[in-house]
Amino acid sequence: MASRVSGDVHKSSLNFRKGSEKIEKLMEQVAQVVHEEDVIGLIADLVAIPSHPPNSGQEKEIAHYIQRFFKSEGIESRVIHVEDDRYNVTAVLRGTVGAKRLLLTGHMDTVPVYDMENPYKVSQRSGKLYGRGTVDMKGPLACMMMAMAALKRLKVPLEEDVWFAGVIDEEEKSLGTIALIEAGLKVDAAIVGEPTDLEICMAHRGLEWLEFEIVGKTVHGGRQSEGINAIQKATQFITLLEERMKSSLSERIHPVAGSSTMNLGTINGGTQPSTVAGRCVLTVDRRWIPGESYENVLKEYQDVITELSQKDPKFKCHMRVMESSVMKPGYVHEAMEIDPDSEIIKSLTDAIQAVSGTTPNRTYFPAWSDAGLLSTYANIPTIVFAPGQLESAHSKDEFISVNQLMPAVKAYALTAALYCKVKGDDA
């Protein structure tokens, strides 16, 4: 367990909206009860616990560790069974009123270690912490945990509730966040801790991986006229896809998330040079902007298949969602956006300005995240925000910058204080 700062700091009624000195005071207090080495120690503890496939019950141990951390801080927490031997963990700082709730959330699972050296031992070099999960996203989780611990240690008298959820399975099918939603998750705003380099991400695109199986007829290469070459049919399909969709997608622009995209990811067909290919498989990554419907995303591809089939009776193509992209029935990797004038955006913006002295950049998250589920299926205004650079996630040199840790802790704590209101703040 990471070290805990002892000592009692007197609570104070802070009216944040009426003067920066109140925010400055809370920042100073947070720095008194949480130190950089505490955060580093907690990250090291979390990274030391493997939480990736194929480990059975891969998040069980880390969920129990997180619960023990909150218990040691006197914060109410629960470990919740999701499926098999896998568990979410939640914690809550209850406000005096409790009419409104803020959720800080992130996933406990990581991708496998692949070719990393010493993946479970955090090493510090040139101002960076290296190890599997440091940035995606045990480092951000640690910052959220320490922010809640700081509020508890300082006895900040919040009017509303601050919740934490560590969830399973985001790297695969997002079963953890889906379980929260299906259990009736009721919060008024959420921050998902995927690495954003401390920028406020107000939107991201939806995601689907599609597989197109083009079926031909296999014959010996010496009798080509009797066969149907699936590779040739695939080239016709790709040509029409580019013609019908490429310019159309680039013209669909979201003010934050940018344009819709399509990437032709892989193609595989045939068995050998002297055989007419009887099968060719194309895989596609499709990203859509908020406002586009998933049903129409699929329909556009089906329309191209139908058009080719009507022109060429020998063209046969089966479209399916790739198994690795299939979620629980009723859920897909939906896009996310939030009203830029929402209260949680204002609270986080004010918090970051207080911490950094600069206005934070508002942008989009370039990958997919559980924010898409919270926003779409639970109607929760959601932001993606955390320390760290996404580029190093999943790599053998995964890292998080040390100089972003304490600013993140302070930003989470100040956001909670602003959004959940300190008792006596009438602003």
N, C-alpha and C positions, 0 to 999 in steps of 0.2 A: 504494500500500500504506500502510495506517495506520502511524503511527510506533510504533517498538518501544522499550521501556525497556531500557537496557543495564544491565549490572552483575550480579553474582553474589550471590545470597542463600543462605546456608548452609541446607541441609536440616535438618529436625528431626523426631524421632519424636514424634508428638503423639497422646496417648491421649484422644480427644475425649469419650468417654463418662464419663470420670472427673474432669471439672473444666472449668468454663467458661473458665478462663484459657487452656486449650489452644486452644479455638476463637477466643478473643479474639486470641491470638497469630497464628493463621493469617489472620484477617481483617486484622490490621495488616500482615502480610506481603503479602497480596494488594494492599492499597492502596499498598504501596511499589513494586510492579512493574507495576501497571495503574492508569492515571489516567483520570479522566472524559474528558479531551480525546482519549485514545487510542480510547476506545469511540466517541465522536462522530465521530472521523476515520474509523474503520472503517465505521460506518453510512453516512457520506457516500460512501465509496468504493463500497459495495454498491448504494446507491440510484442512483448515477451510471451503473450498468450496467443497461440495460433488460432485463427478463426476463419479458415478457408477450406474449400473442398480439397480432397475427399474426406477430411476428418469427420467422423460421426459426431453429431451434435455440435457442429463446429462453433456455434456462438454460446454454448451453455456456460463454459468456464468464464468467459469474459463478461457475460450478463451477471453472473453471481459476483464477480469482482466489482463491477460497477455498483451493484446493490450494496456490497459491503462498504464501498467508499461513501455512499450516501448515508448509510446507517451510522458510520463513524462521525459524520457531520451533523447527525440529528435530523436528517431530512427523510421524510416519508418516502418509501420506495417499494416496488413490487417486481418480482420476476414472473413473467407470464408465459405459459406454454403456448406455442404456436402450432407446431407439428413435429412428429417423431421426437427427437431429443433436442429440439431447438427452441430457444426462448427469447422473447423481447424483455426489456427492462424499462420500467417507468419510475419517475420520481416527481414530487410536487412540493413546491413552497406555496402553502395556502395563504391567500390574502384575507384581510379582515372582512371584505365584502364578498369576493369570489364570484361576481357576476360576469366576469370576463376572464379569458384564459389565453396566455401566450405559450406556444410550444416551441422548444428548442429540440431539434431531432437530427439524427444521423444514423448511418448503418454501422454495425459492428463487424460485419464480414469483410474480408478482403479477397482479392484475387490470389491465386496460388503464388508461391515464391519463385517459380520458374528457375532462372539461373542466378539468383541472388546469392551473395556470400553473407553468412551470418545474418539472415533475414530477421531473426527475432531479438537481436541485440542492437539497441540503438547506439550508433556511433555519431560523435559530433565533430565535424570538420568544417572549417571556414564559415562558421556561423550557420551551419545547417545540421539538422538531425536526419540521419539516414536509417532506413529500415522499412520492412513491409508494413504498410498501413500508416506511416508517419503523416502522410498528407491525405490519404484516401482510406478511411478518414478518422483514424484514431487520434491524430493530433487535434483536429477540430472538435471531436467529441470531448477530449480532455479540457479544451478551453471552455466549452459549454458547462462541463461538470464543475470546473473551478469557478466560473462565474456564479453558478448557483451556490456553491460553497461560500463564496465571498459575501453574497447577500445574506446568507444565514449567519455567518460569523459576525457580520456587522449589525445584525438584527434590524435590517431595513424594514420598516413597517409598511409593506405593500398592501394596497387595497385589493388587488386582483391576483389570480393564481399564475404562477410560472411552472410550466410542466417541462419535463425532459423525457424523451423516448429514445432508447437505443434499440434499433430494429435489426432483424435478420434479413439476409437473402437479397439485398439490393443488387448485388453483382449478378444475380441470376433472374429470379422471377418476382422479386419485391414482395414476398409473402408476409414479411413483417409489417410493412406499412398497410398492406391490404387487410391484415388481421386487425390493426388498430381501427381502420375505417369500418370494418364489419362489426366491430365491438361497440360501435356508436361513438367514435371519437368526436368530442364537442369542444373545439377551441375556436377562438376568434381570429387568430393569426398564427403563422408558423414561420420559423426560419430553419431551412435545411442546410446543414453544414458541409456541403461539398466545397472544395477549394476554389475560391474566386479571387485570390490575391487581395483580399479585403475590399473588393469592389461589390457594389450592390447589384445583384442580378435579378432583374424584374421579369424575365421571361426566358423560356427556352422552347425549342422546337419539339414536336412529337417525333417518334421514331418507330419504324417497322423494318424488319429484314424479311424480304420476300424471295422466294425461290420459284423459278420458272423452268419447268421440265418440258423440253421440246422433244417430241417422240417422232422418230423416223422409222426406217426399215433397214435392218442390217443385211447386207449381201456382200459377197466377195467383190473386191475392187475391180475385177475383170468384168463384172456384170452390173456396172453402176446404173444402167438404165432401168434395172429391175428393183432398185432400192430407192430409199428416200433418205437423203443426207441431212441428219438433224443439225449438224453444224451450219450448213448452208441456210437452213430454215431459221436458225438462231441469228444469223447475220441479218436476215431480212427483218426479224423481230426487233433487233437492236437498232437498226436503221430507222424503222418507223417510230420506235420509242423516242429516239433523239429528235426526230422530225416533229412529232406531236407534242412532246412534253418539255424538251430542254428550254426553249425560249419562253414557254408558258410559265414554267416554274420560276425562272429568274425574274419574271415580271410580277410575281406575287410577293409583295414587300410588306413586312411588319415594321412599324416604326422603331422597335427595339430589337427584335429577333432577326431582322434581315429577311433574306429570301428563302423560299422553299428550295430543297435540293434533292438530287438523285445521283447516287454513285453506283456504277456498275462494278461490283466488287470482285467476283470470280466467275470464271467460265470453265467448264470441263465437259469434254465430249469425245466420243469415239474410243476405240481400243487399240488400233494400230494403223499404220499408213495404208495397208492394202485392204482395209475393210471399210465399207461405207458406214459412217457413224449412225447408229440406230437411236442414239440418245445424246442429248446435250443439256446441261444444266447451267443456268445463269442465276447468280444471286445479286440482289440489289438492296442497297441501303437507301431508304426514302425518309427524308426529314420534312415535316410540314409545319407551317407557322400557325400560331393561334388564330382561330377563325376558320381554318379549313377543317372539314369533317373527315374522320377516318373512313367512313363509308365511301366518300367521294374519292379518297386516295386509292382505295382498292378498285373502284369503278373505272377510273382512268386507265388502269392497266388492263382490266377486263375488256374495255372498249377497244383497245389496240389488238388484243387477242381475237376478239370477234371480227374486227375489220379484216385482219389477215386471213382468218378462217373462211370468211365469205369470198375473198378474192382467190384463195388457193385451198381447195378441198384437201390437199395433202398436208396442210399445216395443222399440227395438233400440239397444243400447249396447255399444260396444267399449272395453274398458279396456286401456291400455298404459302402460308407464313412459316418461316423456318422454325424448327423445333426450339432452337435456342432463344427465339424471340417470343414464343408463346407464353402468355401470362395465364393466370387463373381465369376461367370463363367469366365473361362480363367486364374484363379489364384489358386495356391496351396501353402502350406507352404514349399517353396523350401529351399534347403541348401544354405549356403553362404561361400565364401572364397575370400581372397584378396591376390594379389602378395606381398610377404613379402618385396620385393624391391621397392614397390610403393612409390611415393613421399609423400603421406599422412602418411604412416607408418613411414617414416624417420622424418617427421615434428613432429608427436606426440611423437616418441621416444626421439628426441632431447629435446622437451618441458618437458617431464617427467623427463629426466635425469637432466635438469636444476633445476626443482622444488625439486626433492627428493635426488639428488646427487647419485642415483643408476640407473643401467640399468633396465628398466621395464621388467617384465616377459611377454613373448608373448605366448598366449595360445588360447583355444577355449571357446566359450560361451556354457554352458551345456544345455541351454534352447533354444527355438525358439524366433526370434525377427523379427521386420519389416525390419531388414537388409537383410533378405532373399528376400524380395520383391524388395528393392532398387537395390541389386546386380543382381538379375536374370532378372527382367522385365524392369529395367531402365538402366542396364549396368553401374551402378555407383560403383566405388571402395569404399567399405564400411567397417568401423571398428565398433565394439561394445566396448565402453569405458565409464566408469562413476564411481563415488564413491559408496560405499555401498556393502554389501554382499547379494547375491541373496537368501541365505538360509532363511532370515527373511521375504522375500516378501510373500504376501498373508496370512501371519500368524496373530494371534491375538496380537503378540508382535513385529509387524513390526517396524524396526528402521533403522537409518542411523548414522554412527559414525561422530561426530562433527569434529574430527581431520582430516577427509578426505575432508571436504568441501572447504577450501581455497586452498589446493593443486589442487583440481579439477578445481576451478575457474581459477587459474593461468595456469594450463595445457591447458585448452580450449583457453584462451586468447593468450598464447604463440604459440600454434599450429596454430591459425588463423594468427598470425603475421608472422610465418615462412612460412606457405603454401601460404598465400595470399600476401606475400612480402610487406615490408615497402618501401615506395617511397624512391628511392636513393640507395636501396640495389641491387648491381649488381652481387651478387653471384649466 
